[in-house]
Amino acid sequence: MADVLKKVPVREQEAKVRATNFEEVCYGYDKEEAVEEAVRCLNCKNAKCIQGCPVAINIPGFISKVKEGDIEGAYKVIGESSALPAICGRVCPQESQCECKCIRGIKGEPVSIGKLERFVADYALEHDIKPQKAEKMNGHKVAVIGSGPSGLTCAGDLAKMGYDVTVFEALHELGGVLVYGIPEFRLPKEKVVKKEIEKVKELGVKFETNVVIGKSTTIDQLMEEEDFEAVFIGSGAGLPMFMGIPGETANGVFSANEYLTRSNLMKAFDDNYDTPIAAGRKVAVVGGGNVAMDAARTALRLGAEVHIVYRRSEAELPARVEEVHHAMEEGIIFNLLTNPKEILVDENGWVRGMRVIKMELGEPDASGRRRPVEIPGSEYEMELDTVIMSLGTSPNPLIASTTKGLETNRRKCIVAEEENGQTSKACVYAGGDAVTGAATVILAMGAGKAGAKGIHELLSNK
């Protein structure tokens, strides 16, 4: 009999093999493995795991269905709360949310909730199980800006309640950060993202691409000229941040956003596409979050020697433990407690290296993490030809600057109520990275749900 204190292991590509391809790293559970893992769930009456889930999935409910072998039933339970389970099962930080609340984890390893969610969702995609549509339309018309995780979630929830929903996307492909920001080896686009968006379409949601709100049309025009009664802004945070050090404008310096967009959306990783990307021979990625890991692992697969340059220690890395583990396994070099001072440029304007300084950790700062302090006299040069800055992003100010009465804060983020997404402008709601700055997919989804709830409360009283 299997050890109930330990998770059923998940099969993965060998590190040396996967470092040379863009195929998915993790294979996920088959049905037998999923049922075996589901049996470990204690089916708690006061399920703390639900409290840890930003979209409040009935976790014991769907796992009970998996135990019974009723995978379609499990999908219906998840579908009550989440429109994107195959995506969440892959990229959600379960270890710091639902799984860290799991009672089974007190005396052993928590139930592998994320991998079970992924199995159920993949099964539904493979067997084309339809989501539950609204029984009838309610006659109210809502616009959603952005087809990323917050926009898709808001649109899906509203459609299930009978609203006539149209999503406006600035790019030519639907999915927002799911298609341009997360690499293929972590989140397959054709097999997962496009299929989950099809499920949202099956709920009755309409999509319009190549519509830049603030240029093609404005929020005020949508409401005054096209009769949308409410608008949800889920436009994300695509404006990259830089350090402001010498040499940052050199050829061979990218933001992680640009680098990943070229690779993902423009398919620079595919030899059949002629997309310009300075893959580099020696690459440094500055930063320690999930996006930094994604950029580093992408550069590795494009043939480079890759360094992560991060000013704190491994314990403070903000990236998921799984992503750091995979990056280390694949051979990425971690230059920790190290901070850039200058990007060195050759006579032709290209990166030739980076001058860095060693750091040590001092007293905690406002975030509670120990503040990195420079060690005098510890500077040295790294030989490089490409630098990728992964320091976070902020919202593009275009929407806020073209919408009357929409309040933003000093970080250019839209100000919105956490509970229902209401902004300073009547009938306009917002959520996700446009409000919080760069955060996780699942938190954006939670904000999309809150926005849908707020809009429903508004329009159901009309």
Secondary structure in CASP SS format (residue, H / E / C, confidence):
PFRMAT SS
TARGET T0000
AUTHOR 0000-0000-0000
METHOD secondary structure of the structure
MODEL  1
M C 1.00
A C 1.00
D C 1.00
V C 1.00
L C 1.00
K C 1.00
K C 1.00
V C 1.00
P C 1.00
V C 1.00
R C 1.00
E E 1.00
Q C 1.00
E C 1.00
A H 1.00
K H 1.00
V H 1.00
R H 1.00
A C 1.00
T C 1.00
N C 1.00
F C 1.00
E C 1.00
E C 1.00
V C 1.00
C E 1.00
Y C 1.00
G C 1.00
Y C 1.00
D C 1.00
K H 1.00
E H 1.00
E H 1.00
A H 1.00
V H 1.00
E H 1.00
E H 1.00
A H 1.00
V C 1.00
R C 1.00
C C 1.00
L C 1.00
N C 1.00
C C 1.00
K C 1.00
N C 1.00
A C 1.00
K H 1.00
C H 1.00
I H 1.00
Q H 1.00
G C 1.00
C C 1.00
P C 1.00
V C 1.00
A C 1.00
I C 1.00
N C 1.00
I H 1.00
P H 1.00
G H 1.00
F H 1.00
I H 1.00
S H 1.00
K H 1.00
V H 1.00
K H 1.00
E H 1.00
G C 1.00
D C 1.00
I H 1.00
E H 1.00
G H 1.00
A H 1.00
Y H 1.00
K H 1.00
V H 1.00
I H 1.00
G H 1.00
E C 1.00
S C 1.00
S C 1.00
A C 1.00
L C 1.00
P H 1.00
A H 1.00
I H 1.00
C H 1.00
G H 1.00
R H 1.00
V H 1.00
C C 1.00
P C 1.00
Q H 1.00
E H 1.00
S H 1.00
Q C 1.00
C C 1.00
E H 1.00
C H 1.00
K H 1.00
C C 1.00
I H 1.00
R H 1.00
G H 1.00
I H 1.00
K C 1.00
G C 1.00
E C 1.00
P C 1.00
V C 1.00
S C 1.00
I H 1.00
G H 1.00
K H 1.00
L H 1.00
E H 1.00
R H 1.00
F H 1.00
V H 1.00
A H 1.00
D H 1.00
Y H 1.00
A H 1.00
L H 1.00
E H 1.00
H C 1.00
D C 1.00
I C 1.00
K C 1.00
P C 1.00
Q C 1.00
K C 1.00
A C 1.00
E C 1.00
K C 1.00
M C 1.00
N C 1.00
G C 1.00
H C 1.00
K E 1.00
V E 1.00
A E 1.00
V E 1.00
I E 1.00
G C 1.00
S C 1.00
G C 1.00
P H 1.00
S H 1.00
G H 1.00
L H 1.00
T H 1.00
C H 1.00
A H 1.00
G H 1.00
D H 1.00
L H 1.00
A H 1.00
K H 1.00
M C 1.00
G C 1.00
Y C 1.00
D E 1.00
V E 1.00
T E 1.00
V E 1.00
F E 1.00
E C 1.00
A C 1.00
L C 1.00
H C 1.00
E C 1.00
L C 1.00
G C 1.00
G C 1.00
V H 1.00
L H 1.00
V H 1.00
Y H 1.00
G C 1.00
I C 1.00
P C 1.00
E C 1.00
F C 1.00
R C 1.00
L C 1.00
P C 1.00
K H 1.00
E H 1.00
K H 1.00
V H 1.00
V H 1.00
K H 1.00
K H 1.00
E H 1.00
I H 1.00
E H 1.00
K H 1.00
V H 1.00
K H 1.00
E H 1.00
L C 1.00
G C 1.00
V C 1.00
K E 1.00
F E 1.00
E E 1.00
T C 1.00
N C 1.00
V C 1.00
V C 1.00
I E 1.00
G C 1.00
K C 1.00
S C 1.00
T E 1.00
T C 1.00
I H 1.00
D H 1.00
Q H 1.00
L H 1.00
M H 1.00
E H 1.00
E H 1.00
E C 1.00
D C 1.00
F C 1.00
E C 1.00
A E 1.00
V E 1.00
F E 1.00
I E 1.00
G C 1.00
S C 1.00
G C 1.00
A C 1.00
G C 1.00
L E 1.00
P E 1.00
M C 1.00
F C 1.00
M C 1.00
G C 1.00
I C 1.00
P C 1.00
G C 1.00
E C 1.00
T C 1.00
A C 1.00
N E 1.00
G C 1.00
V E 1.00
F E 1.00
S E 1.00
A H 1.00
N H 1.00
E H 1.00
Y H 1.00
L H 1.00
T H 1.00
R H 1.00
S H 1.00
N H 1.00
L C 1.00
M C 1.00
K C 1.00
A C 1.00
F C 1.00
D C 1.00
D C 1.00
N C 1.00
Y C 1.00
D C 1.00
T C 1.00
P C 1.00
I C 1.00
A C 1.00
A C 1.00
G C 1.00
R C 1.00
K E 1.00
V E 1.00
A E 1.00
V E 1.00
V E 1.00
G C 1.00
G C 1.00
G C 1.00
N H 1.00
V H 1.00
A H 1.00
M H 1.00
D H 1.00
A H 1.00
A H 1.00
R H 1.00
T H 1.00
A H 1.00
L H 1.00
R H 1.00
L C 1.00
G C 1.00
A C 1.00
E E 1.00
V E 1.00
H E 1.00
I E 1.00
V E 1.00
Y E 1.00
R C 1.00
R C 1.00
S C 1.00
E H 1.00
A H 1.00
E H 1.00
L C 1.00
P C 1.00
A C 1.00
R C 1.00
V H 1.00
E H 1.00
E H 1.00
V H 1.00
H H 1.00
H H 1.00
A H 1.00
M H 1.00
E H 1.00
E H 1.00
G C 1.00
I C 1.00
I E 1.00
F E 1.00
N E 1.00
L E 1.00
L C 1.00
T E 1.00
N E 1.00
P E 1.00
K E 1.00
E E 1.00
I E 1.00
L E 1.00
V E 1.00
D C 1.00
E C 1.00
N C 1.00
G C 1.00
W E 1.00
V E 1.00
R E 1.00
G E 1.00
M E 1.00
R E 1.00
V E 1.00
I E 1.00
K E 1.00
M E 1.00
E E 1.00
L E 1.00
G E 1.00
E E 1.00
P E 1.00
D C 1.00
A C 1.00
S C 1.00
G C 1.00
R C 1.00
R E 1.00
R E 1.00
P E 1.00
V E 1.00
E E 1.00
I C 1.00
P C 1.00
G C 1.00
S C 1.00
E C 1.00
Y E 1.00
E E 1.00
M E 1.00
E E 1.00
L C 1.00
D C 1.00
T E 1.00
V E 1.00
I E 1.00
M E 1.00
S C 1.00
L C 1.00
G C 1.00
T E 1.00
S E 1.00
P C 1.00
N C 1.00
P C 1.00
L H 1.00
I H 1.00
A H 1.00
S H 1.00
T C 1.00
T C 1.00
K C 1.00
G C 1.00
L C 1.00
E C 1.00
T E 1.00
N C 1.00
R C 1.00
R C 1.00
K C 1.00
C C 1.00
I E 1.00
V C 1.00
A E 1.00
E C 1.00
E C 1.00
E C 1.00
N C 1.00
G C 1.00
Q E 1.00
T E 1.00
S C 1.00
K C 1.00
A C 1.00
C C 1.00
V E 1.00
Y E 1.00
A E 1.00
G C 1.00
G C 1.00
D H 1.00
A H 1.00
V H 1.00
T H 1.00
G C 1.00
A C 1.00
A C 1.00
T C 1.00
V H 1.00
I H 1.00
L H 1.00
A H 1.00
M H 1.00
G H 1.00
A H 1.00
G H 1.00
K H 1.00
A H 1.00
G H 1.00
A H 1.00
K H 1.00
G H 1.00
I H 1.00
H H 1.00
E H 1.00
L H 1.00
L H 1.00
S H 1.00
N C 1.00
K C 1.00
END
